[in-house]
């Protein structure tokens, strides 16, 4: 299965999410709002697909993906959770998005990648629905 996906700059998104959180906590509302709008624009314009390693750990009915290069995205996932009013890990259909990786209900690698792709698409639809409604 070949997926032609433009990979977003998740390191930049993680940095912006951290800056937005700090600004929000320091009551710098205008700065936070500007960063949050940029984050939302970036998360909703191109296809959303988290940068995961090609290898998948399959155990029983579960597939575990690690982010590429052992990266973690705690601030980005916290931001997405804040926007969607959900806890971390973000549970969506058959996926759990956590700061250190993603767990998918699947029996094999191909199924796991397809489910992950579908869940990323669904997550993006939910984020698009929140555009312009962040406070």
N, C-alpha and C positions, 0 to 999 in steps of 0.2 A: 504494500500500500504506500503510495507516494503522496505526501502532503506538501503542496507548495505554499509555504507559510513564511511571511516576513516576520523575523524575530524582533520583538521590541527590545529596547535597551533597558533590561530589568534592573541593572545596577543604577542607572539614572533614576528610574521610577522609585527604587528603594530609597535613594538619597532624598528625592523630593518628598516622599511620604514621611520620612524622618523630619525634614524641615517643616512640613505642614503641621505635624504633631507638636513639635517644639513651639511653633508660632501660636498654635491654638492654646497650648498650656500657658504661654506667656501673655495671653489675651491680646495678641497682635492679629485681630480678626481680618483686617484687610489683606495683610500679607498671607495669612493662612488661606483665605478664600482664593487669592490669585494662584497660589501653588496648587490648591485642590482642583481648581478649574483646569489647570494645565495637566494635572495627573489624569483627570477624567477624560480630557481630550485625547491624551495618548493611549489610555486604556480602551477607548471605544472606536478609534479611527481605523487602525489596521486590525487584522485578525489577532485575537488574544490567544496566545499559546505559550505556556510557561516553558522556559528553557530547561528541559530535563535530559538526563543521560539516556543514550539509546538502550542501554541494558536495563532490564526490569527484573526485579526480584519477585518471583511468583511463589507463593506459599498458600496451599489449599485454595480458597476462592478469593485470594487477595493479591494484588500487584502493587509493589512499592516503587515509586519513581524518586530518584534523588535529583536535585537541581544540578545543572552542569557546573563543573569545576568546584564542587562542594560549597557552592554559594548558599546563603540563606536569605529569606526575604520577610523578616518579622514585621518591619514597619509597613511594607506594602500590603501584607495580608491584614495587618491591624487597620490600615486605612480602608481596604475593601470591606472588612467586617463592619467598620464604623459606618460606611456609606450604606451598607445593606442591613444594618442593625442586627447582625448575627455574631456569634462567638467564634473564636478560633479553636480548633480548625474549622474552616468554612465547609460545611457539609452541603453538598449539592448533588442530587440524584445519587449516583453510584461512586462519587468522589469525595474525598476529604482533603482539602488544601491546607497544608500546615506550613509553618515557616521554614522547616527543614526538608520538606518533601511532600509528595502527594501519594495518597493511598487510594486505589481503585478496586472495586469489586469486579474481578475478571479471572478467567481460567488460563489464559495464555497471553503472550506478548502482543499479538496482533489485536486481539479483543481489547486488551488494556489500552493500547494506543488509540483505538477508535473511541472507546469510552472517554478517555481523557480529552480527546479532541472535541467530542460532543459536549462534555461538561464545561470546557473552556468557552465554547460558543454560547452555552446557556448562561454562564457567568457574565459574559460580555453583554448579553441581552438584558440581564438584570441591571447591570451598571448603566447601560444606555437609558433605561427607564428612570434612573435617578439623576440624569444630567439636568442641571439647572435647579435641582431641588435639594441641594446640600446646604445645611445651615450651620 
